[in-house]
Amino acid sequence: METTPAAPCEETRPSDLQSTAPSDTVKVPIEEPTQLPRDSVQNSTANTNQPMDTDPVPPSEQIQPSDPEPTAAINSEKRKREEEEAGLEEQTLNSENKKQNLSSNSSSSPLWKTSLCSYYRRPSQSDGAGCSHGATCRYAHGEAELRPRPDKTWDPTSNKAKEMEKAKANQKQKEEEIEDEEQLALDESSLDKCLVGLSRKWANDALKKFLEEKGILYKTAKKKKGMEVGFVNFENVEQVKSAMATLRESSSGGKTIKLRDAIKRSFEKKHKAEEGGNDDSNEGDGNLVEGMNSSKRKNVREAVTPLAHMSYSDQLEHKKSTLTQTLKRLTRNARKACPDALPLPDWILEAREIGGLPCKLEGILESPLTNGYRNKCEFSVGYSVDGKITVGFMLGNFREGVTAVEEPIDCPNVSNIACTYVKVFQDFLCSSQLPIWNRINNTGFWRQFTVREGRNPDQDTKAECEMQIKEVMLMIQVCSTGVDEQVMKGEFEKLRTALSQGASIASPPLPLTTIVIQDHTGISNAAPADCPLIPLLVDGAGTDGSDCLSIDKARIHDYILNLCFSISPTAFFQVNTLAAERLYKLAGDWAELNEDTLLFDVCCGTGTIGLTLAHRVGMVVGIEMNESAVSDAQKNAVINGITNCKFICSKAEDVMGSLLKEYLGAPTDASPKAILNSNGNSKKSAVVPADSKDNTVTELEANHGEENREQENDITDNSEKMEDSSGTDVGPTVACSSESNEKGHRFKNVVAIVDPPRVGLHPTVIKALRTHPGIRRLVYISCNPDSLVANAIELCTPTTDKPEKNKGNRGWRNMSSAGLARHRTKSMPNSQHFRPVRSMAVDLFPHTIHCEMVMLFQR
């Protein structure tokens, strides 16, 4: 161990050093001490106070050292002082580095100095020495250092925040004073007022109840759920003044309800009709294109066919790109829906290799016909932007305040025949004494005009397509509320004559098979299936009145894959017949059908899918809720000589589970098979007899009554037997033929093809298809890819052994369809899930953004 050099011999104090000149200092050389062992050093130290036995040295030769004790004290004090100085220097450097780090962090931290230090929040101590952190404190030491927060607000405890809050309160008070002045400045002569500050949950009934409780007299009151504004119309000025005085003194739910002037929709006809054919009730719908100036207003071509400006190849690429993004959403949402306790299915893991798609998108099939392809067009009746009575398409959404209608002459997807009939009907409305429908007031008579076309079976070229339209059905929707019956019959006769003459004088003459009146009294033009239909005679069909033509004979025919289909006025049929043939061929090829296949055609409509594939399977079971469509499917089977099809009139969610048990999972000792709805009521079904050789609709209808009576007897017998055996009445049942039951139990391949409406399949149907192990292959045809994604999430997501109970979600109204599907997946019973195998699109709607999507699911 190294020792510290010895101190000078003379004792020197700081005061002596200051008073002694440098020349008087005597420097005495001192030998460097040698290094000794630790023991010897200790011994020498211990013996320093003992007397020495050696001879004394002469004074001249002696070195005058200082005393041992003062020297050691000085050395110790000096070492301590040096250590303290070194420690202070190190502490100073550390503090400076810390300050530099804090200053660098303060520039990067968005919350630096945005809140007052707690020490400075106390006014009594804000003038003191400050907090213990000093300059390193990340809080502001006073109002001068305070900075605004990232959201442009200030510390609520600061004076700046208090001043801003006070300014807001003053501004609010001024606004309330202005509102009070406006309240006093209400136009009392105006009888149309609006109430501001109502509950969003209120509807018309709640608003009327509130007015009655307050004793406010009024003429009419309207309130839409979800809005805070309601509209009230008063009968006289006295009622307005009374309502103003009552509302000033009352409130509802802690909120003050205020009365304001209602601004009416302004409508001025640019071209006023000089003829007196229409009475004053034929007014416009108010602001036809609300909130849209002329530069941004869409024309009918842009509103109906937004892709018409593109070439057809660009349209297909645009649709394929859109579908790709939609399918990627399926993968993402299915990944989120998978339970944490289970591994991700293989198809989700494999999606990374194909760009995030759940399965390969094999392209999009073109439509054989791109212009005038629609065999059904529904035209609205209303006013144009210029205020003229017009039959055509609306230029926007009614929810956006757009009610203007424009003629369809510029729409490439509408046929020339449909445009010609639209013009004829529009000319007739201009001379009719009954008003057209007003969407604002929900009043009027003439509402909608529908044209349906039926083509010949041989359509090979696009040029001859329009020439091969053989049959045409015209359906006019009216509202007979408050209209005299005799006046209505007179108008119908004039309409029949006008349409017949318009068809005959056209060049070339137009086909006209039947005219049907649909009497619908609802608000929306979407009429229910059981809406009354009134057939009208056409030239050449009879002249004895409408009684000569029954509504059952008011139908047209079309052909798909050389099969004839009878179409009633309200039955569903694909609007693009030629493209539908490609769609059904694709679905049949992917289903891998054979003679040992049982095919479930869910949402079958008029039976087009099942009947076109019936020759490739052992049996077809179709399900459809529209009674007229089921009747059409039965007749179509007889017309085409198809005997292995059965069609059931019911909602798919009510009978799907029972049908699967009947054909795939019924126990051997089960009672007679039954098709029951949720309430125990029987559902109508029709089995085309195997030995039937009659191909006419008339003979089928003649035998239909006897078959119904036989089925009723069977139902009664079966119900009595079941009630006697079990002691419980299970309700009426529909007995199926033994032949169909035997076939159902020996089928080796069970396939389901679903073609649901735009909203998709009902959750109950999805649950039945998912949980029954007999269905190994499912072909999904969708006209709305968003609903396909939602249904596929429930079909293809794995489930746990203990599914969660559906506790409900208050925010379900704000959830997307995919979010709802993920929520329902949690309560799905444990079952083997499907996996998407392949997908392809078929363009049934050229010039629009829509197309049909076909996806194959397998497990």
MIFI-219676 format. One record per residue (C-alpha): chain; x, y, z. Coordinates in steps of 0.001 Angstrom, whole numbers, plus 500000, padded with zeros to 6 digits. Each point is the difference from the previous one (the first is absolute). Example, Ala and Ser with C-alpha at 12.3 -4.5 7.8 and 13.67 -1.06 7.14 Angstrom:
2
R   mol       xx       yy       zz
R     A   512300   495500   507800
R     A   501370   503440   499340
This chain:
859
R   mol       xx       yy       zz
R     A   500000   500000   500000
R     A   501261   503428   499016
R     A   500317   502535   502812
R     A   499265   503661   499776
R     A   503089   502259   499831
R     A   500931   501593   503292
R     A   498925   503540   500791
R     A   502528   502853   500460
R     A   501854   499955   503250
R     A   498932   503453   501117
R     A   496455   500531   501013
R     A   498444   502516   497680
R     A   496629   501619   500544
R     A   498020   501851   497418
R     A   500570   503283   501822
R     A   503792   499433   500055
R     A   500006   499219   496295
R     A   498289   503228   499265
R     A   502434   502107   502130
R     A   503222   498252   499013
R     A   501789   501077   496853
R     A   501094   497404   497518
R     A   503695   500928   500525
R     A   499886   499262   503741
R     A   498742   496464   499478
R     A   502565   497359   500847
R     A   499739   496919   497895
R     A   501329   496924   501711
R     A   500603   496910   497919
R     A   498158   496971   501287
R     A   500776   496488   499073
R     A   497266   497923   498466
R     A   498827   497403   502484
R     A   500640   496434   499073
R     A   497234   497477   499700
R     A   499832   497745   503019
R     A   497929   496988   500805
R     A   496660   500626   501658
R     A   501162   498404   503272
R     A   503109   502100   500191
R     A   498030   503120   499297
R     A   497629   499170   502801
R     A   502885   499245   502384
R     A   501757   503194   499180
R     A   496833   501913   500477
R     A   499419   498367   503327
R     A   503516   500789   501228
R     A   500083   503616   499057
R     A   499288   501149   503561
R     A   502662   497790   501620
R     A   503495   501435   500892
R     A   502816   499107   497643
R     A   503067   498085   501289
R     A   502353   501280   497288
R     A   502501   502805   500540
R     A   498793   503489   499294
R     A   501009   501752   496801
R     A   501761   503325   500233
R     A   497808   503010   499644
R     A   501746   501210   496908
R     A   499347   496793   498201
R     A   496473   499547   501212
R     A   497027   500752   497776
R     A   497359   501928   501807
R     A   496748   498061   499161
R     A   496630   501075   501190
R     A   498195   498207   502684
R     A   498449   496696   498907
R     A   496493   500712   501195
R     A   499495   503419   498283
R     A   501453   498640   496763
R     A   497571   497065   499859
R     A   497082   502296   500731
R     A   501029   502333   497170
R     A   500339   497112   497558
R     A   496603   498645   500959
R     A   498370   503394   499681
R     A   501606   500617   496605
R     A   498923   496632   498668
R     A   496451   500630   501208
R     A   499988   503421   498355
R     A   501232   498564   496689
R     A   497386   497251   500090
R     A   497257   502524   500688
R     A   501165   502187   497105
R     A   500083   496977   497659
R     A   496531   498974   501159
R     A   498641   503486   499401
R     A   501489   500075   496517
R     A   498463   496596   499186
R     A   496639   501056   501416
R     A   500126   503205   497966
R     A   500747   498058   496823
R     A   497180   497551   500711
R     A   497523   502778   500650
R     A   501040   501784   496799
R     A   499624   496757   497995
R     A   496630   499383   501609
R     A   498870   503486   499123
R     A   501114   499499   496425
R     A   498113   496680   499811
R     A   496889   501524   501521
R     A   500185   502967   497673
R     A   500358   497669   497017
R     A   497083   497852   501208
R     A   497866   503067   500649
R     A   500164   500946   496351
R     A   498778   496550   498953
R     A   497360   499458   502703
R     A   496623   501532   499035
R     A   498916   500227   503665
R     A   503067   501953   501231
R     A   498937   502943   502149
R     A   496310   499541   499087
R     A   498865   499684   503640
R     A   500714   502145   503027
R     A   502254   498567   502664
R     A   498028   499036   503096
R     A   502212   502317   502055
R     A   498965   502993   497906
R     A   496327   499140   500126
R     A   499981   501150   503617
R     A   499815   503800   499915
R     A   501437   500329   503517
R     A   503265   498323   498973
R     A   500351   501119   496424
R     A   502267   502864   501140
R     A   502347   497675   501900
R     A   503220   498323   498978
R     A   498313   497548   497606
R     A   499687   496253   499756
R     A   502882   497662   500794
R     A   500471   498899   496369
R     A   501139   503407   498909
R     A   500624   500521   496316
R     A   499704   496255   499354
R     A   496298   499958   500907
R     A   497842   499074   497011
R     A   497123   502084   501320
R     A   499637   503740   499481
R     A   501190   502268   502836
R     A   497472   502732   499504
R     A   497683   501307   497290
R     A   502916   501359   497949
R     A   501485   496527   499377
R     A   496646   498311   499320
R     A   499542   498656   496463
R     A   496803   498885   498202
R     A   499284   496303   499793
R     A   500031   498065   496698
R     A   496204   500286   499761
R     A   500282   503815   500208
R     A   498638   500118   503546
R     A   501571   501359   503203
R     A   500444   498605   503472
R     A   496536   500280   501604
R     A   501555   501401   503202
R     A   501789   502805   498194
R     A   498718   503546   499691
R     A   499994   499730   496198
R     A   497629   497050   500060
R     A   497731   501746   502465
R     A   499918   503097   497825
R     A   499136   497947   496920
R     A   497247   498166   501884
R     A   498611   503302   501153
R     A   500069   501306   496414
R     A   498113   496921   498809
R     A   497387   500463   502680
R     A   499564   503625   498956
R     A   499699   498978   496348
R     A   497420   497363   500852
R     A   498054   502528   502004
R     A   500042   502391   497061
R     A   498783   497245   497668
R     A   497176   499179   502391
R     A   499057   503647   500107
R     A   499992   500079   496190
R     A   497862   496850   499948
R     A   497601   501592   502456
R     A   499804   503025   497734
R     A   499331   497713   497035
R     A   497361   498245   502057
R     A   498340   503333   500575
R     A   500405   500831   496315
R     A   498145   496915   498782
R     A   497607   500527   497163
R     A   496724   499417   501776
R     A   498073   500164   496761
R     A   501753   496864   498736
R     A   498234   496850   501118
R     A   502900   497637   499137
R     A   502432   499667   502898
R     A   502744   497632   501088
R     A   500917   498901   503517
R     A   503744   499896   500787
R     A   501517   497992   502845
R     A   497787   496901   499904
R     A   501208   496588   501033
R     A   501551   497941   497210
R     A   497997   496967   501148
R     A   496694   501693   499330
R     A   497843   499213   496978
R     A   496670   501426   498893
R     A   498056   498430   502880
R     A   502406   501269   502668
R     A   499874   503547   498604
R     A   496201   500010   499912
R     A   499885   498663   503542
R     A   502324   502776   501175
R     A   497860   502682   498365
R     A   496848   498586   501532
R     A   501576   499865   503458
R     A   500999   503648   499703
R     A   496542   500948   498814
R     A   501262   501292   496625
R     A   497402   499976   497255
R     A   501214   499229   496477
R     A   498879   498749   496621
R     A   502739   497542   499003
R     A   503265   498886   501622
R     A   502872   498009   498500
R     A   503219   498725   501557
R     A   502566   497625   498562
R     A   501863   497711   502364
R     A   503663   500919   500341
R     A   499487   503741   499502
R     A   499710   502763   502584
R     A   497578   502018   497887
R     A   496262   499517   499588
R     A   497527   501833   497775
R     A   496623   501311   501150
R     A   497278   501644   497968
R     A   497466   502168   501848
R     A   496480   500929   498964
R     A   500094   503679   500988
R     A   502180   502721   501499
R     A   498506   499568   503475
R     A   501308   496445   500180
R     A   503480   501222   499021
R     A   500051   502645   502754
R     A   498756   497518   502579
R     A   502686   497495   499024
R     A   502714   502663   500251
R     A   498905   500992   503486
R     A   499762   496375   501158
R     A   503409   498976   498693
R     A   501746   502998   501620
R     A   498976   498735   503427
R     A   500543   496233   499513
R     A   502768   497586   499133
R     A   500345   496274   499283
R     A   502724   497850   501521
R     A   501909   503046   501224
R     A   500176   501470   496493
R     A   498145   503086   498915
R     A   497869   499442   496914
R     A   499896   503039   497761
R     A   497621   501028   497264
R     A   501398   501126   496662
R     A   498618   500986   496632
R     A   499941   497101   497548
R     A   501421   500797   496576
R     A   497943   498359   497312
R     A   501617   498259   497047
R     A   499938   502458   497166
R     A   498820   498774   496630
R     A   499297   502095   497014
R     A   499155   498494   496653
R     A   502081   501461   497234
R     A   497435   498912   497463
R     A   496457   500422   501269
R     A   497505   497873   498182
R     A   497475   502079   498109
R     A   497640   497062   499439
R     A   497345   499336   502640
R     A   500402   496211   499824
R     A   501560   499727   503455
R     A   498459   501512   503064
R     A   501848   501868   502740
R     A   500776   496837   501891
R     A   502703   499127   497447
R     A   502634   502018   501767
R     A   503675   499295   500082
R     A   501802   498124   502691
R     A   501613   503100   501415
R     A   503690   500508   499486
R     A   500706   497363   497356
R     A   503767   500002   500339
R     A   500617   501417   503463
R     A   503529   501148   500776
R     A   501279   499361   496463
R     A   500870   502813   497641
R     A   499794   499613   496262
R     A   503740   499385   499594
R     A   500039   497031   502418
R     A   496626   498563   499054
R     A   500090   496520   498469
R     A   498149   499137   496856
R     A   498086   496760   499655
R     A   502854   498260   498183
R     A   502440   500724   502836
R     A   497480   499063   502693
R     A   498848   496668   498507
R     A   503054   498857   498014
R     A   503042   501643   501633
R     A   502494   497876   498012
R     A   498483   500680   496580
R     A   502802   502434   499134
R     A   502558   497149   500189
R     A   500706   497354   497421
R     A   498620   496592   500908
R     A   503467   498550   500637
R     A   500748   502854   502420
R     A   496690   499377   501750
R     A   500954   496368   500598
R     A   503405   500976   501390
R     A   498367   502557   502287
R     A   497550   497424   501353
R     A   502718   497396   500458
R     A   502108   502462   501992
R     A   497027   500870   502213
R     A   499199   496342   500637
R     A   503632   499322   500906
R     A   499860   502584   502771
R     A   496679   498575   501215
R     A   501411   496481   500223
R     A   502991   501274   501965
R     A   497550   501357   502566
R     A   498675   496466   500391
R     A   503457   498749   500973
R     A   500606   502839   502453
R     A   496624   499681   501718
R     A   500200   496207   500204
R     A   503412   500334   501647
R     A   498485   502330   502605
R     A   497051   497654   500577
R     A   502173   496937   500724
R     A   500028   499115   503719
R     A   503300   500538   501807
R     A   499975   496434   501293
R     A   500029   498496   496485
R     A   502640   500204   497276
R     A   499226   501886   496832
R     A   498519   497841   497247
R     A   502195   499037   497074
R     A   498182   502167   497484
R     A   500826   503136   502015
R     A   503669   499029   500274
R     A   500149   499207   496285
R     A   498453   503379   499152
R     A   503420   501637   500348
R     A   501207   498097   496943
R     A   497229   501377   497771
R     A   500028   503628   501042
R     A   497658   499752   502993
R     A   497125   498410   498071
R     A   498018   497205   501691
R     A   500115   498034   496745
R     A   501080   500586   496451
R     A   497860   502428   498001
R     A   499863   498304   496627
R     A   498863   503044   498050
R     A   496693   501402   498776
R     A   497744   498628   497260
R     A   498779   502504   497437
R     A   496367   500627   499192
R     A   499079   498853   496485
R     A   497881   503125   499651
R     A   501127   503388   501333
R     A   497316   502418   498715
R     A   496263   499663   500565
R     A   500500   496792   501958
R     A   497446   500589   502788
R     A   496799   497971   499652
R     A   498398   501869   502919
R     A   500088   503740   500725
R     A   498145   501857   502762
R     A   499444   503678   499190
R     A   499026   502633   502542
R     A   497247   502548   499405
R     A   500800   503551   501047
R     A   501128   503410   498834
R     A   503109   500973   498089
R     A   502340   502776   501084
R     A   497939   502326   497820
R     A   496784   498980   501772
R     A   498579   497900   497139
R     A   498218   496680   500599
R     A   502591   497335   499208
R     A   500264   496206   500009
R     A   503544   498706   500451
R     A   502715   499672   502614
R     A   500668   502173   503039
R     A   503186   502060   499889
R     A   501019   499163   503559
R     A   498963   498634   503356
R     A   496777   501203   501571
R     A   501747   500096   503394
R     A   502291   502659   498590
R     A   496996   502072   498982
R     A   500163   499115   496294
R     A   496614   499287   498408
R     A   500597   501121   496419
R     A   499311   497422   497276
R     A   501520   499897   496521
R     A   499071   497969   496921
R     A   502097   496837   499381
R     A   500830   500684   496346
R     A   503740   500423   500759
R     A   500320   496811   502085
R     A   501798   497307   497971
R     A   498668   497127   502121
R     A   496350   500731   499141
R     A   498513   498565   496798
R     A   498377   502144   497324
R     A   496696   498205   500568
R     A   499967   501059   503667
R     A   500853   503603   499084
R     A   497162   500096   497464
R     A   497445   498780   502537
R     A   501308   502549   502524
R     A   499326   502791   497525
R     A   496470   498740   499324
R     A   499181   499771   503711
R     A   501496   503437   500666
R     A   497804   501578   497318
R     A   496974   498336   501564
R     A   500786   501419   503478
R     A   500064   503539   498633
R     A   496337   499665   499064
R     A   498848   497932   503003
R     A   497620   501574   502500
R     A   501570   498078   502886
R     A   503190   501397   501613
R     A   503393   498347   500022
R     A   501669   498879   503213
R     A   501549   502680   502211
R     A   502868   498598   502091
R     A   499996   502900   502429
R     A   496335   499859   500936
R     A   499501   496288   499173
R     A   496920   500792   497963
R     A   498976   499401   496410
R     A   498882   497132   497767
R     A   502521   499031   497285
R     A   503186   498665   501610
R     A   502147   497650   497908
R     A   500258   498455   496532
R     A   501620   496571   499423
R     A   500906   498399   496662
R     A   500838   496257   499823
R     A   501176   498332   496797
R     A   500069   496361   498898
R     A   502337   498812   497244
R     A   499965   497157   497513
R     A   502124   496932   500799
R     A   502345   500464   497012
R     A   502142   503058   500642
R     A   503345   499621   498342
R     A   500995   503477   498884
R     A   499978   503297   501850
R     A   498632   501842   496993
R     A   496814   497972   499917
R     A   499422   500077   503761
R     A   497454   502828   500077
R     A   498196   498532   497028
R     A   499540   496724   501872
R     A   497999   501462   502891
R     A   496773   498095   499694
R     A   497922   500936   503073
R     A   499646   503156   502084
R     A   498266   500508   503351
R     A   499145   503490   501262
R     A   499269   500514   503706
R     A   498808   503349   501359
R     A   500108   500652   503740
R     A   497286   502295   501382
R     A   498629   501099   503366
R     A   496201   499836   500107
R     A   499627   501740   503368
R     A   497285   502640   499816
R     A   499305   499456   496268
R     A   496487   499322   498709
R     A   499678   496506   498554
R     A   498161   501100   496858
R     A   502580   502698   499264
R     A   502731   497450   500494
R     A   498423   497498   497612
R     A   499623   502723   497391
R     A   503667   500887   500277
R     A   500984   496349   499687
R     A   498014   499677   496790
R     A   501674   503098   498569
R     A   503376   498613   501031
R     A   499347   496647   498319
R     A   499024   501743   496789
R     A   503014   502335   500050
R     A   502509   497199   500546
R     A   498431   497751   497382
R     A   499954   502769   497410
R     A   503566   500996   500839
R     A   501184   496428   499446
R     A   498163   499678   496661
R     A   501104   503309   498453
R     A   503665   499545   500884
R     A   502412   499097   497233
R     A   500426   497083   500076
R     A   496893   499107   502080
R     A   500812   499078   503590
R     A   498902   496749   501645
R     A   497493   500368   502837
R     A   498853   496925   501894
R     A   498297   501284   503152
R     A   499445   503077   502154
R     A   499756   499708   503794
R     A   499023   502590   502624
R     A   501626   499711   503427
R     A   498094   501784   502771
R     A   502495   500950   502709
R     A   499135   502408   502839
R     A   503338   500034   501835
R     A   502499   502839   500125
R     A   502843   498288   498132
R     A   499627   498679   496464
R     A   501281   496616   501190
R     A   496683   498138   500129
R     A   499499   496754   501966
R     A   499497   496715   498175
R     A   496313   499800   500938
R     A   499158   503414   498549
R     A   496709   499928   497987
R     A   500432   499592   496227
R     A   497397   500990   497422
R     A   500453   498646   496447
R     A   499049   502172   497024
R     A   499044   498807   496542
R     A   502140   500759   496981
R     A   498955   500178   496375
R     A   499429   496527   498595
R     A   499496   498361   503414
R     A   496276   500738   500329
R     A   497584   502869   500304
R     A   497605   498912   502705
R     A   501722   501720   502916
R     A   502695   499161   502481
R     A   498106   496959   501292
R     A   500997   498083   496866
R     A   503633   499980   501069
R     A   500942   498429   503343
R     A   503106   501164   501795
R     A   501425   496475   499787
R     A   500183   500347   496206
R     A   501690   503397   500159
R     A   503510   498728   499351
R     A   502777   499881   497435
R     A   502617   497359   499103
R     A   503764   500057   499650
R     A   502634   497364   499198
R     A   503191   498974   501796
R     A   502105   497087   498729
R     A   497144   498930   497703
R     A   497539   499774   502905
R     A   496791   502030   499970
R     A   499185   502003   503117
R     A   496601   501491   500802
R     A   500364   503349   501798
R     A   497268   501648   502068
R     A   499913   503793   500584
R     A   501825   499972   503362
R     A   502227   496910   499637
R     A   503777   500326   500090
R     A   501900   499289   496790
R     A   503556   500950   499065
R     A   499960   503288   498060
R     A   502762   498886   497589
R     A   498819   496731   498489
R     A   503043   499218   497849
R     A   502487   500678   502805
R     A   497842   497956   502395
R     A   500606   496943   497818
R     A   503741   500366   500570
R     A   499384   500501   503715
R     A   497950   496805   500381
R     A   502459   497948   497946
R     A   502839   501153   502238
R     A   498076   499169   503192
R     A   499125   496530   498699
R     A   503584   499225   498991
R     A   501404   501035   503378
R     A   497370   498011   501901
R     A   501303   496721   498454
R     A   496521   498590   499473
R     A   499118   496404   499111
R     A   497068   497606   500194
R     A   500671   499331   503708
R     A   499720   503701   500873
R     A   497268   501618   502070
R     A   499922   503717   499125
R     A   498557   502608   502351
R     A   499064   503151   498050
R     A   499656   502640   502724
R     A   498168   503218   499008
R     A   499072   498331   496714
R     A   497564   502622   498656
R     A   498274   498549   496928
R     A   502289   496942   500201
R     A   502443   501041   497299
R     A   503131   498546   501645
R     A   498458   496739   501153
R     A   498142   499341   496750
R     A   502998   500733   497774
R     A   502087   497533   502065
R     A   497281   497401   500630
R     A   501195   497726   497181
R     A   503401   499722   501705
R     A   498825   499021   503526
R     A   497817   497447   501677
R     A   497623   502458   501677
R     A   499542   503738   500477
R     A   498387   501607   503072
R     A   499249   503694   499488
R     A   499086   502497   502738
R     A   498353   503360   499298
R     A   497834   502329   502100
R     A   498168   501670   497078
R     A   496836   497977   499414
R     A   499549   501130   496397
R     A   503602   499108   499223
R     A   499509   496490   501430
R     A   496888   499631   497857
R     A   502068   501040   496984
R     A   502694   497454   500915
R     A   497414   497205   500143
R     A   498607   500956   496613
R     A   503463   500360   498516
R     A   500830   496456   501097
R     A   496862   498673   498300
R     A   500541   502065   496841
R     A   503522   498571   499602
R     A   499080   496445   501024
R     A   502217   499995   503109
R     A   498844   497564   502703
R     A   502805   499896   502582
R     A   499382   503434   501552
R     A   498185   501016   503165
R     A   499288   503638   500889
R     A   499056   501265   503468
R     A   498367   503359   500643
R     A   501500   501278   503229
R     A   502769   502096   501423
R     A   503252   498096   499819
R     A   500777   500745   503647
R     A   496762   498277   501057
R     A   500398   496678   498154
R     A   503680   499546   499188
R     A   500782   498140   503200
R     A   496949   497739   499660
R     A   500806   499189   496374
R     A   503566   499041   500812
R     A   498800   497695   502755
R     A   497366   498536   497679
R     A   502371   499109   497193
R     A   503307   499541   501800
R     A   499672   499536   503727
R     A   496591   498503   500912
R     A   500174   497103   502518
R     A   498667   496599   498955
R     A   497233   499977   502619
R     A   498893   503536   499279
R     A   496428   501016   499505
R     A   498811   501094   496551
R     A   502085   502826   498657
R     A   498704   503470   500609
R     A   500825   503405   498673
R     A   499100   502484   502682
R     A   500606   503660   500406
R     A   500976   501628   503244
R     A   496359   500328   501031
R     A   499079   496409   499139
R     A   498117   500921   496831
R     A   500413   497812   496951
R     A   501744   501300   496930
R     A   498709   499519   496483
R     A   501936   497567   497816
R     A   499499   498481   496621
R     A   501512   496785   498682
R     A   499896   499524   496261
R     A   498792   496388   499643
R     A   502424   497591   498383
R     A   497350   498443   497737
R     A   498700   503324   498753
R     A   500153   500297   496222
R     A   497768   503026   499629
R     A   501943   503007   498829
R     A   497228   502556   500148
R     A   499361   502457   502782
R     A   496236   499595   499709
R     A   500011   496293   500861
R     A   502273   500629   502971
R     A   497594   502598   501341
R     A   497039   497676   499483
R     A   501631   497276   502083
R     A   501360   502434   502562
R     A   496775   500054   502028
R     A   499803   496226   500304
R     A   503630   499813   501101
R     A   499365   502631   502641
R     A   497008   498059   501343
R     A   502051   496794   500147
R     A   502797   501813   501800
R     A   497540   501478   502474
R     A   498709   496500   500802
R     A   503549   498753   500460
R     A   500772   502965   502230
R     A   496979   499282   502182
R     A   500831   496309   500310
R     A   503634   500654   500832
R     A   499123   502663   502545
R     A   497571   497682   501766
R     A   502547   497168   500095
R     A   502703   502224   501387
R     A   497671   501459   502595
R     A   498851   496515   501095
R     A   503520   498586   500238
R     A   501645   502847   501840
R     A   497095   501671   501713
R     A   501100   503349   498645
R     A   498637   501860   497021
R     A   502937   500918   497787
R     A   497888   501750   497384
R     A   499197   499110   496421
R     A   502640   498427   497781
R     A   500494   499532   496302
R     A   500567   496379   499058
R     A   502621   499360   497331
R     A   499846   497150   497534
R     A   501837   496824   500950
R     A   501928   500164   496762
R     A   501491   503367   500852
R     A   500912   498852   503501
R     A   501750   496873   498719
R     A   501945   502062   497479
R     A   500907   502521   502653
R     A   501609   497383   502232
R     A   502056   498309   497280
R     A   501609   503087   498468
R     A   503773   499882   500399
R     A   500651   503603   499027
R     A   498115   502947   501505
R     A   500599   503467   498543
R     A   498400   503359   500782
R     A   499835   502913   497547
R     A   498839   503258   501551
R     A   499012   503145   498115
R     A   498783   502371   502744
R     A   498790   503597   499614
R     A   502348   502935   500576
R     A   499789   499737   503802
R     A   501445   496475   499911
R     A   498953   496819   501771
R     A   498125   500057   503282
R     A   502182   499027   503006
R     A   497750   497017   500676
R     A   500600   498644   496491
R     A   503749   500467   500409
R     A   499884   498153   503305
R     A   498069   497087   498461
R     A   502419   499690   497071
R     A   503043   500348   502219
R     A   499019   497549   502746
R     A   498716   497160   497795
R     A   502946   497764   499035
R     A   498159   498512   497019
R     A   500557   503081   497830
R     A   503596   499841   498800
R     A   499790   502442   497092
R     A   498296   503392   499783
R     A   499803   502321   496973
R     A   499173   503595   500942
R     A   498654   502359   497291
R     A   499941   503592   501208
R     A   498876   503260   498423
R     A   501491   501926   502949
R     A   503638   499155   500868
R     A   499663   501690   503415
R     A   497317   497534   501103
R     A   502106   497152   498591
R     A   502886   501069   502240
R     A   497744   500085   503064
R     A   498505   496556   499324
R     A   503397   498504   499169
R     A   501377   501137   503365
R     A   497379   497908   501793
R     A   500470   497028   497689
R     A   503807   499885   500006
R     A   501037   501050   503525
R     A   500900   497209   502473
R     A   498069   499806   503269
R     A   500784   498722   503469
R     A   498374   497207   501992
R     A   498386   502559   502285
R     A   498522   502764   497880
R     A   499275   503289   501684
R     A   496409   500923   500636
R     A   498819   502832   497857
R     A   499719   502707   502638
R     A   499022   502598   497463
R     A   501705   503221   499075
R     A   498408   503390   500411
R     A   502110   501366   497174
R     A   498873   497466   497411
R     A   498194   502676   498002
R     A   503320   501712   499350
R     A   501867   496779   499179
R     A   500840   498931   496480
R     A   498669   496768   498553
R     A   503424   498422   500502
R     A   500079   501180   503620
R     A   496602   498464   500664
R     A   501181   496748   498431
R     A   503039   499916   502297
R     A   497695   500615   502945
R     A   497663   497141   498990
R     A   502904   497632   499452
R     A   500679   499994   503746
R     A   496676   498254   500640
R     A   500280   497517   497112
R     A   499825   496368   501227
R     A   503171   498002   499622
R     A   500091   498491   496508
R     A   502376   499422   497129
R     A   500413   503227   498108
R     A   500073   500465   496238
R     A   502920   501430   498084
R     A   499830   502177   496875
R     A   501430   498066   497073
R     A   499518   502147   496910
R     A   498122   503082   498854
R     A   499032   501629   496721
R     A   497850   502965   498987
R     A   497384   500122   497253
R     A   499104   503388   498552
R     A   496203   500061   499908
R     A   499832   503798   500193
R     A   502252   501708   497419
R     A   500534   503769   500325
R     A   499258   499842   503747
R     A   502188   499322   503027
R     A   498160   496752   500810
R     A   500687   496404   498998
R     A   499230   496475   501209
R     A   502591   498158   502083
R     A   500199   496205   500165
R     A   502001   498369   502820
R     A   500467   496324   500720
R     A   500172   498872   503648
R     A   501099   496513   500951
R     A   500876   497967   503075
